[in-house]
Amino acid sequence: MNLAALLLASADSRPESISVIEGERYVTSSELRGLASAFGAALSAAGVAVGDRVAIASGNDLAFVVTYLGALWVGAIAVPLNPQAPSVAVAEELERVGAKILVCGRAGSIHLGLVGAVSFEELMQSRESAPSGNVSAVEREDSDVAVLLYTSGTAGAQRAAMLTHGNLASNIKQVLDDTGLAITSDDLSLGALPFFHVFGLNVVLGVTLVAGGAVVLIDPFTAPEAIDLIRKHSITVVAGVPVMFDAFSAADSQLGENLGSVRLAVSGAATLSAKSSAAFTQRYGVTIHEGYGLTEASPIVTSTASGGAARIGSIGPSVPGVEVRLVGPDGTDVSAGDPGEIWVRGPNVFAGYWGDLEATQRVLTDGWLHTGDVAVSDEDGYLSLVDRLKDLIIVSGFNVYPAEVEDVLRTHASVVDCAVAAIPDERTGEAVGAWVVLEKGERVDLDSLRRHVGSRLARYKIPSKFTFVDELPRSEAGKLLRRALTL
């Protein structure tokens, strides 16, 4: 089995169906397979062998899609990287996995000076000297690594997670087997989530291609352009992160309130607040389903779409084929309503961290992935995230989960966004610090914020210090970077 062959299978059954739309270019499934095969041949001619690491520095464009599929096609391991990262950081990531080559699209052209870097266009032109005719996909085992994705994930420091052909294929199947999430050949998905992140790579690109649908590429993401694309192409599926849906809600009112073609909107990678969900639904009439996943699970674990009801504040039950446990500090399962660490088991769980057996053993026990995320479950099996174990704040021995304080702060009328983290305190050891983004032009009395939190939470959970900022530090996937918060 080769994941690329699975992603490109539509070329056999529906060769003239559209698989990728980039600007005014419409790429059919048969054309896409031809491009992937030709690019794979060019990689082979450049010395890339089975198991070699092919790094990709490109935006959400056709260059990325073809490089990714071409690398898998010839049995190489794809290593998607953030094209906007500093070249020094990219060089370190290349060295860490021993990359054979770095393929740069337009967005990654700033890295062409690095050793082993070559432009996508140059390699595509070189395919003239590559072997002629169709090159068959190299057979791979389910257990063979297909993709290395950098993540801080469950193990703290940044590491490359090994996702096998079987891992990625199984999660695609798990999503497609889910009646609430299933995408069909009639669907068009908005390709806005970065493809160097597993959410964009396997859920948007992977699931859509296997289903026989089409991905409409956009890079960089802006809400006005995304709205235009949704209307132009009658896009039916929008996967995003909370900051994207906030941007949709805040878009110029002249753009109107009609996204009538969208039948499925899903949010992940970060917690979606009730305020954000309500604002989007009120404006566009589209309900957002929230889910949970992580790179090490390829990534989808749960979704409210799986249960059919978009319960605000819940990440839903697990998708078909994924086992979930909530485990207490003593290693036993907790009761409904009690917080426990999310453990995940299934064929989608990764093979470990590249070159780091110790970190792998810390997060994998008998096939169970210890996510480091804390959740509670109701009697229906719907989970609600509490927080990450490593983000726990301990105030005089009492546990404070940042998410619970953030959820309350976001209900304040003047608060647009917020983050909570531990700050040092001589008396209590740690205290609660809050970073707050206010509505434009708003000014808020600190006592009113404290009273607002105190009306719903215990006194020790009230932030002792507030810092007002214009924006919060987030990754390209919209995940809050707590470590970047500064007093």
C-alpha positions as CSV (number, residue, x, y, z in Angstrom):
1,M,0.0,0.0,0.0
2,N,1.2,3.5,-0.9
3,L,-0.7,6.4,0.6
4,A,-0.2,8.4,-2.6
5,A,-1.9,5.7,-4.7
6,L,-4.8,5.9,-2.3
7,L,-5.0,9.7,-2.5
8,L,-4.9,9.5,-6.3
9,A,-7.2,6.5,-6.8
10,S,-9.9,8.8,-8.3
11,A,-7.9,8.9,-11.5
12,D,-9.0,5.4,-12.3
13,S,-12.7,5.7,-11.5
14,R,-13.3,9.4,-12.4
15,P,-10.3,10.6,-14.5
16,E,-11.9,13.9,-15.6
17,S,-13.2,14.9,-12.1
18,I,-11.6,18.0,-10.6
19,S,-9.2,17.4,-7.7
20,V,-7.5,20.7,-7.1
21,I,-8.4,24.3,-7.9
22,E,-5.8,27.0,-7.8
23,G,-6.8,30.3,-9.0
24,E,-8.1,29.8,-12.5
25,R,-6.4,26.4,-12.9
26,Y,-8.6,23.3,-12.6
27,V,-6.5,20.1,-12.1
28,T,-8.3,16.8,-12.9
29,S,-7.6,13.6,-11.0
30,S,-5.8,12.1,-13.9
31,E,-3.7,15.2,-14.5
32,L,-2.8,15.3,-10.8
33,R,-1.7,11.6,-10.9
34,G,0.4,12.4,-13.9
35,L,2.1,15.4,-12.2
36,A,2.8,13.3,-9.1
37,S,4.3,10.5,-11.1
38,A,6.4,12.8,-13.2
39,F,7.6,14.7,-10.2
40,G,8.4,11.5,-8.4
41,A,10.5,10.4,-11.4
42,A,12.3,13.8,-11.2
43,L,13.0,13.2,-7.5
44,S,14.4,9.8,-8.3
45,A,16.6,11.3,-11.0
46,A,17.9,13.8,-8.4
47,G,19.1,10.9,-6.2
48,V,16.1,10.4,-3.9
49,A,15.7,6.8,-2.9
50,V,13.1,4.9,-0.9
51,G,13.1,6.1,2.7
52,D,14.9,9.3,2.0
53,R,13.5,12.4,3.6
54,V,12.1,15.0,1.1
55,A,11.4,18.3,2.9
56,I,8.8,20.7,1.5
57,A,8.8,24.5,2.0
58,S,5.8,25.7,0.2
59,G,2.4,27.4,0.8
60,N,-1.0,25.9,0.1
61,D,-0.4,25.7,-3.6
62,L,-0.2,23.1,-6.4
63,A,3.6,22.9,-5.9
64,F,3.1,21.6,-2.4
65,V,0.4,19.1,-3.4
66,V,2.5,17.7,-6.3
67,T,5.7,17.5,-4.2
68,Y,3.9,15.8,-1.4
69,L,2.3,13.2,-3.6
70,G,5.5,12.8,-5.7
71,A,7.6,12.1,-2.7
72,L,5.2,9.4,-1.4
73,W,4.8,8.0,-4.9
74,V,8.5,7.0,-5.0
75,G,8.6,5.7,-1.4
76,A,10.3,8.7,0.1
77,I,9.3,10.3,3.4
78,A,7.7,13.7,3.1
79,V,8.7,16.4,5.6
80,P,6.4,19.4,5.3
81,L,7.9,22.6,6.9
82,N,6.6,26.0,7.6
83,P,7.8,28.1,4.6
84,Q,7.8,31.3,6.6
85,A,10.1,30.0,9.3
86,P,13.6,31.6,9.5
87,S,16.2,29.8,7.4
88,V,18.2,29.0,10.5
89,A,15.3,27.1,12.0
90,V,14.6,25.3,8.7
91,A,18.3,24.3,8.4
92,E,18.1,22.8,11.9
93,E,14.9,20.9,11.0
94,L,16.5,19.5,7.9
95,E,19.6,18.3,9.8
96,R,17.5,16.7,12.6
97,V,15.8,14.3,10.1
98,G,18.7,14.0,7.7
99,A,16.7,15.4,4.7
100,K,18.0,14.5,1.3
101,I,16.5,17.5,-0.4
102,L,14.4,20.6,0.3
103,V,11.8,21.4,-2.4
104,C,10.9,25.1,-2.3
105,G,7.7,26.6,-3.7
106,R,7.1,30.3,-4.1
107,A,6.5,30.9,-0.4
108,G,9.6,28.9,0.5
109,S,12.0,30.5,-2.0
110,I,13.7,32.4,0.9
111,H,15.4,29.0,1.7
112,L,16.9,28.4,-1.7
113,G,20.3,29.2,-0.3
114,L,20.3,26.2,2.1
115,V,22.3,23.1,1.3
116,G,20.1,20.7,-0.7
117,A,17.4,23.2,-1.5
118,V,16.0,23.3,-5.0
119,S,13.0,25.1,-6.5
120,F,9.9,23.2,-7.4
121,E,10.0,24.8,-10.9
122,E,13.6,23.7,-11.4
123,L,12.7,20.1,-10.6
124,M,9.6,20.1,-12.7
125,Q,11.7,21.3,-15.7
126,S,14.3,18.6,-15.0
127,R,11.7,15.9,-15.4
128,E,12.5,16.1,-19.1
129,S,15.6,14.0,-18.3
130,A,13.7,11.7,-16.0
131,P,12.6,8.3,-17.1
132,S,9.8,8.5,-19.6
133,G,6.3,7.1,-19.3
134,N,4.3,6.4,-16.1
135,V,6.3,5.4,-13.0
136,S,4.4,3.0,-10.8
137,A,3.9,3.9,-7.1
138,V,6.5,2.1,-4.9
139,E,4.9,-0.5,-2.7
140,R,5.1,0.3,1.0
141,E,4.0,-1.5,4.1
142,D,1.4,0.1,6.4
143,S,4.1,0.4,9.1
144,D,6.5,2.3,6.8
145,V,6.9,6.0,7.6
146,A,5.2,8.3,5.1
147,V,5.4,11.7,6.7
148,L,7.5,13.4,9.4
149,L,5.7,16.4,11.0
150,Y,7.3,18.6,13.6
151,T,5.3,19.1,16.7
152,S,5.8,20.1,20.3
153,G,2.8,17.8,20.9
154,T,2.6,15.6,24.0
155,A,6.4,15.5,24.7
156,G,7.2,19.1,25.2
157,A,10.2,20.1,23.0
158,Q,9.8,20.1,19.2
159,R,10.2,16.6,17.7
160,A,9.4,15.0,14.4
161,A,6.4,12.7,14.7
162,M,6.5,9.6,12.5
163,L,3.2,9.0,10.7
164,T,3.0,5.9,8.7
165,H,1.2,5.1,5.5
166,G,-1.2,3.1,7.6
167,N,-1.7,5.8,10.2
168,L,-2.7,8.4,7.7
169,A,-4.8,6.1,5.6
170,S,-6.6,4.8,8.7
171,N,-7.6,8.2,9.9
172,I,-8.9,9.1,6.5
173,K,-11.0,6.0,6.6
174,Q,-12.2,6.8,10.2
175,V,-13.3,10.2,9.1
176,L,-15.1,8.9,5.9
177,D,-16.8,6.2,8.0
178,D,-18.3,8.8,10.2
179,T,-21.7,9.8,9.0
180,G,-21.4,13.3,10.4
181,L,-18.0,14.1,8.9
182,A,-18.0,12.0,5.7
183,I,-17.1,13.9,2.6
184,T,-18.2,12.7,-0.9
185,S,-17.2,13.2,-4.5
186,D,-19.7,16.1,-4.7
187,D,-17.9,18.1,-2.0
188,L,-15.5,21.0,-2.5
189,S,-13.3,21.8,0.5
190,L,-11.7,25.1,1.4
191,G,-7.9,24.5,1.5
192,A,-7.0,27.3,3.9
193,L,-5.4,25.4,6.8
194,P,-1.7,25.1,6.3
195,F,-0.6,21.8,4.7
196,F,2.5,21.7,6.8
197,H,0.1,21.0,9.7
198,V,-1.6,17.6,10.0
199,F,-5.1,19.2,10.1
200,G,-4.7,20.7,6.7
201,L,-2.5,17.9,5.3
202,N,-4.6,14.8,6.2
203,V,-8.1,16.1,7.0
204,V,-8.5,18.7,4.3
205,L,-6.2,17.5,1.5
206,G,-6.1,13.8,2.3
207,V,-9.8,13.1,3.2
208,T,-11.0,15.2,0.2
209,L,-8.8,13.5,-2.4
210,V,-9.7,10.0,-1.2
211,A,-13.4,10.9,-1.2
212,G,-13.0,12.1,-4.8
213,G,-13.9,15.7,-4.0
214,A,-11.9,18.9,-4.8
215,V,-9.7,21.1,-2.7
216,V,-9.9,24.9,-3.5
217,L,-6.5,26.3,-2.5
218,I,-6.1,29.7,-0.8
219,D,-2.8,31.2,0.5
220,P,-2.5,33.3,2.4
221,F,-5.9,33.1,4.1
222,T,-8.0,36.3,4.3
223,A,-11.7,36.2,5.1
224,P,-12.8,38.3,2.2
225,E,-11.0,36.2,-0.3
226,A,-12.2,33.0,1.3
227,I,-15.8,34.2,1.2
228,D,-15.3,35.0,-2.5
229,L,-14.0,31.5,-3.2
230,I,-16.8,29.9,-1.2
231,R,-19.4,31.8,-3.3
232,K,-17.6,31.4,-6.6
233,H,-17.1,27.6,-6.4
234,S,-20.0,26.8,-4.1
235,I,-17.7,25.3,-1.5
236,T,-19.4,22.9,0.8
237,V,-16.9,22.1,3.5
238,V,-14.9,24.6,5.6
239,A,-12.4,23.3,8.1
240,G,-10.7,26.0,10.2
241,V,-9.3,27.1,13.5
242,P,-11.1,29.6,15.8
243,V,-9.1,32.6,14.6
244,M,-10.3,31.9,11.0
245,F,-14.0,31.7,12.1
246,D,-13.5,34.9,14.1
247,A,-12.1,36.6,10.9
248,F,-15.2,35.4,8.9
249,S,-17.5,36.9,11.6
250,A,-15.5,40.2,11.6
251,A,-15.4,40.5,7.8
252,D,-16.8,43.7,6.2
253,S,-20.6,43.6,6.4
254,Q,-20.7,44.6,2.7
255,L,-19.7,41.0,2.0
256,G,-23.1,39.9,3.1
257,E,-24.3,37.0,5.2
258,N,-24.7,34.3,2.7
259,L,-22.6,31.1,2.7
260,G,-25.5,29.0,1.6
261,S,-23.4,26.3,-0.1
262,V,-21.5,25.4,3.1
263,R,-23.0,22.2,4.6
264,L,-20.2,21.3,7.0
265,A,-18.0,23.6,9.1
266,V,-15.5,22.1,11.5
267,S,-13.1,23.7,14.0
268,G,-10.1,22.2,15.7
269,A,-6.4,22.8,16.8
270,A,-7.6,25.2,19.5
271,T,-10.6,25.7,21.7
272,L,-13.6,27.4,20.0
273,S,-15.3,29.8,22.4
274,A,-19.1,29.9,22.7
275,K,-18.9,33.6,21.7
276,S,-17.0,32.8,18.5
277,S,-19.3,29.9,17.6
278,A,-22.4,32.0,18.2
279,A,-21.1,35.0,16.2
280,F,-20.4,32.9,13.1
281,T,-23.7,31.0,13.3
282,Q,-25.7,34.2,13.9
283,R,-24.1,35.9,10.9
284,Y,-24.0,33.0,8.4
285,G,-26.5,30.6,9.6
286,V,-23.9,27.8,9.6
287,T,-23.3,25.6,12.7
288,I,-19.7,24.9,13.6
289,H,-18.8,21.4,14.7
290,E,-15.8,21.2,17.1
291,G,-13.4,18.4,17.2
292,Y,-10.2,17.3,18.9
293,G,-7.1,15.7,17.5
294,L,-3.3,15.9,17.6
295,T,-0.5,15.2,15.2
296,E,0.4,12.0,17.0
297,A,-3.1,10.6,16.1
298,S,-3.0,11.6,12.4
299,P,-5.0,13.7,13.7
300,I,-8.8,13.3,14.3
301,V,-9.9,11.7,17.6
302,T,-13.3,13.2,18.4
303,S,-15.9,15.4,16.8
304,T,-19.4,16.7,17.7
305,A,-20.3,15.8,14.1
306,S,-19.9,12.2,15.2
307,G,-22.7,12.5,17.6
308,G,-24.8,14.6,15.3
309,A,-25.3,17.5,17.8
310,A,-22.9,20.5,17.9
311,R,-22.9,20.9,21.7
312,I,-21.2,24.2,22.6
313,G,-18.1,23.6,24.7
314,S,-17.8,19.9,23.8
315,I,-15.4,18.2,21.4
316,G,-17.8,15.3,20.9
317,P,-17.4,11.6,21.1
318,S,-14.7,9.6,19.4
319,V,-14.8,8.9,15.6
320,P,-15.3,5.3,14.5
321,G,-12.3,3.1,15.0
322,V,-10.7,5.2,17.7
323,E,-10.7,4.2,21.3
324,V,-10.6,6.9,24.0
325,R,-10.0,6.6,27.8
326,L,-9.9,9.3,30.5
327,V,-7.3,8.3,33.0
328,G,-6.6,9.7,36.5
329,P,-3.2,10.1,38.2
330,D,-3.4,6.6,39.6
331,G,-3.7,5.1,36.1
332,T,-7.4,4.0,36.3
333,D,-10.3,5.3,34.3
334,V,-12.2,8.2,35.9
335,S,-15.9,8.4,36.4
336,A,-18.2,10.5,34.1
337,G,-17.8,14.2,35.1
338,D,-14.4,13.8,36.6
339,P,-11.3,15.1,34.8
340,G,-8.8,12.7,33.3
341,E,-6.0,12.6,30.8
342,I,-7.1,11.6,27.3
343,W,-5.6,8.3,26.2
344,V,-6.1,7.3,22.6
345,R,-5.6,3.9,20.8
346,G,-6.2,2.9,17.2
347,P,-4.4,2.3,13.9
348,N,-4.1,6.1,13.5
349,V,-1.7,6.4,16.5
350,F,1.7,7.4,15.3
351,A,4.9,5.2,15.3
352,G,6.9,7.5,17.6
353,Y,9.3,10.4,17.4
354,W,12.1,10.3,14.9
355,G,15.3,9.4,16.6
356,D,13.9,9.8,20.2
357,L,13.0,6.5,21.7
358,E,12.9,8.0,25.2
359,A,10.3,10.6,24.3
360,T,8.3,7.9,22.4
361,Q,8.2,5.6,25.4
362,R,7.0,8.5,27.6
363,V,3.8,8.9,25.5
364,L,3.1,5.4,24.3
365,T,2.0,2.5,26.7
366,D,0.7,-0.7,25.2
367,G,-0.5,1.2,22.1
368,W,-2.2,3.9,24.2
369,L,-1.2,7.4,23.4
370,H,-1.0,9.7,26.4
371,T,-2.0,13.0,25.0
372,G,-1.3,15.3,28.0
373,D,-4.8,16.8,27.4
374,V,-7.4,16.7,30.2
375,A,-11.1,16.3,29.6
376,V,-14.3,15.3,31.2
377,S,-17.0,13.0,29.8
378,D,-20.7,13.1,30.1
379,E,-23.0,10.1,30.2
380,D,-23.4,10.2,26.4
381,G,-19.6,10.0,25.8
382,Y,-19.3,13.6,24.7
383,L,-15.9,15.0,25.9
384,S,-15.2,18.5,27.0
385,L,-11.6,19.7,27.2
386,V,-10.3,21.0,30.5
387,D,-6.7,21.8,29.6
388,R,-3.3,20.4,29.1
389,L,-1.6,18.8,32.0
390,K,1.6,20.8,31.4
391,D,-0.3,24.1,31.5
392,L,-1.8,23.3,34.9
393,I,-1.4,26.2,37.4
394,I,-1.1,25.2,41.0
395,V,-2.1,28.0,43.4
396,S,-1.3,27.2,47.1
397,G,-1.8,23.5,46.2
398,F,-5.1,24.1,44.3
399,N,-5.3,23.1,40.6
400,V,-6.3,25.8,38.1
401,Y,-6.8,24.9,34.5
402,P,-6.2,27.9,32.2
403,A,-9.1,27.0,29.9
404,E,-11.7,27.4,32.6
405,V,-10.6,30.9,33.4
406,E,-10.3,31.8,29.7
407,D,-13.8,30.5,29.0
408,V,-15.2,32.9,31.7
409,L,-13.1,35.9,30.5
410,R,-14.3,35.5,27.0
411,T,-17.9,35.9,28.1
412,H,-17.1,39.5,29.1
413,A,-18.7,41.9,26.6
414,S,-15.4,43.8,26.0
415,V,-13.1,40.8,25.7
416,V,-12.2,39.6,22.1
417,D,-9.6,37.0,23.1
418,C,-7.5,36.0,26.1
419,A,-4.9,33.6,27.4
420,V,-4.2,32.4,30.9
421,A,-0.9,31.0,32.2
422,A,1.1,30.6,35.5
423,I,3.1,33.5,36.8
424,P,5.5,33.3,39.8
425,D,4.1,34.3,43.2
426,E,6.2,34.5,46.4
427,R,3.2,33.6,48.6
428,T,1.3,31.0,46.7
429,G,4.1,29.6,44.5
430,E,2.2,30.2,41.3
431,A,-0.6,32.6,40.5
432,V,-3.0,33.1,37.6
433,G,-1.9,35.7,34.9
434,A,-4.2,36.8,32.1
435,W,-3.4,38.3,28.7
436,V,-6.4,40.1,27.3
437,V,-7.3,41.4,23.9
438,L,-10.2,44.0,24.1
439,E,-12.7,45.1,21.5
440,K,-11.2,47.9,19.4
441,G,-11.5,51.2,21.3
442,E,-12.7,49.6,24.5
443,R,-11.2,50.3,28.0
444,V,-12.0,48.1,30.9
445,D,-11.6,48.6,34.7
446,L,-9.4,45.8,36.2
447,D,-11.8,45.4,39.1
448,S,-14.7,44.7,36.8
449,L,-12.7,41.9,35.1
450,R,-11.9,40.4,38.5
451,R,-15.5,40.6,39.6
452,H,-16.6,39.0,36.3
453,V,-14.3,36.0,36.9
454,G,-15.1,35.9,40.6
455,S,-18.8,35.7,39.9
456,R,-18.3,32.3,38.4
457,L,-15.1,30.9,39.8
458,A,-13.4,30.4,43.1
459,R,-11.2,33.2,44.4
460,Y,-7.9,31.5,43.9
461,K,-8.7,31.2,40.1
462,I,-9.1,35.0,39.7
463,P,-6.1,36.4,37.8
464,S,-3.8,38.4,40.0
465,K,-2.3,40.2,37.0
466,F,-3.9,41.4,33.7
467,T,-1.8,42.3,30.7
468,F,-3.6,44.0,27.8
469,V,-2.2,43.1,24.3
470,D,-3.2,43.8,20.7
471,E,-3.0,40.1,19.8
472,L,-2.0,36.8,21.3
473,P,0.9,34.7,20.0
474,R,-0.4,31.8,17.9
475,S,1.0,29.2,15.6
476,E,0.1,29.2,11.9
477,A,-2.5,26.6,12.8
478,G,-4.1,29.0,15.3
479,K,-2.9,27.2,18.4
480,L,-2.1,29.5,21.4
481,L,1.6,29.6,22.2
482,R,1.6,30.0,26.0
483,R,5.3,29.8,26.2
484,A,5.5,33.1,24.2
485,L,3.4,35.0,26.7
486,T,5.5,37.7,28.5
487,L,4.6,39.9,31.4
